Amino acid sequence: MSELSFEGKQYALADGESVLDCLLRNQQALPYSCKTGLCQSCLVQAVDCTVPAKATQGLKATLQASGHALACQWVPDGDVKAQLPGSAASTVAVRISGLQLLNPV
């Protein structure tokens, strides 16, 4: 039986169990919606371990390169360590080019 380390705690992974299902079974709050990898709301970041290609399908190359994975699609075949992604993974750089009032003040 494999072990999942997540945010400083260890959990036993059942055979064929995804990271998301293991966390939910252990009452860990991790956002999710579809459980098929489409919504990408269950994003986690791998720490010192390899993520299978299926768990990174559909993610931007920058997220893949920094070890991010979809917890619902990540079925580990050994011990793994994961953490919540940093704020840099969920932010987008923007430039405000102008402001326009839509209603009189």
N, C-alpha and C positions, 0 to 999 in steps of 0.2 A: 504494500500500500504506500502510495506517494504522500508527501507532505507539502502543504501550501503555507508559506510564510507571507502574511499580509499585514502591513501596518503594525509590526511588532508582535503579532500573535501567530500561532501555528495551528493548522487544521489538517485533519486527515482527509485525503482525497480518495473517494471510492473509485474503483476501476471504471474508466470511461466517463467519469464525471468532469464537467467543465469547471473552470475557475469560478464562474458566476454561480453555478448551482451549489458548489461547495460553500461559497460565502453566504448565500441565501439560507442554506440549510443550517448554518451556524449563526443566524440572526445578525449578519453584518449588512449594514445599509450600503448598498451600491446601486446607483441608478441603472435602470434597464427598462426596456419597453417591448421589443419584438422577439428577443432571444434567437434571432436569425442572422444578426450581424449587419442588418440594413440601417438601423437607427443610429448606431455607433454611440449610444448613451452609456454603455458599460465599459468605456475605455479605461484601461489600466496600463501601467508601465512595468515591464519586466526589469528585474534587478539581478544582474550577474547570471542570467540564464538565457537560453535560446527559445524563441517563440516560433511555433510551427507556422508555415505559410498561410494555412487556412485561417488562422487567428488575426492575420494582418490584411486579408483581402479587402479591398475597397478603401483602405487608409491611404492618405497622402504619403508620398515617399519620405517626406521629412519626419512624419510620425513613425513610419516603419523603421527608419534609420536610428531613431532615438529609443527604440525598444518598446513602443506602444503596441497594445494588442486589444482585441475585443474579448472580454472575459467570457462571453457566451460561446465563443467559438474556440477558445483555448482549452484543449483537453491534454493536460500534461502526461508525459510518459515517465516521469521521474519527479524528484523534488524540485520545486520552483519557489521563487520569491517574487512578489509583485507589490506595487504601491499605487496609490492614487496618483494620477498625472499632475504635474506641476501646473501652475497657472499659465505658463508659456504655451502649453499644448492646447489650451482652449481659448487663446486670445488671437486676435487678428489685428495687424497693424493697419491703421487708417490715417488719412490726411483730410482734414476738413478744409474744403476749398471755398466755402462761403456760408453765410447764414441768411435766411430769408424769413421774415415774420409771416405767418399764415393768417393771422387774425390781428386786428388792431388791438393795442394794449390799452 
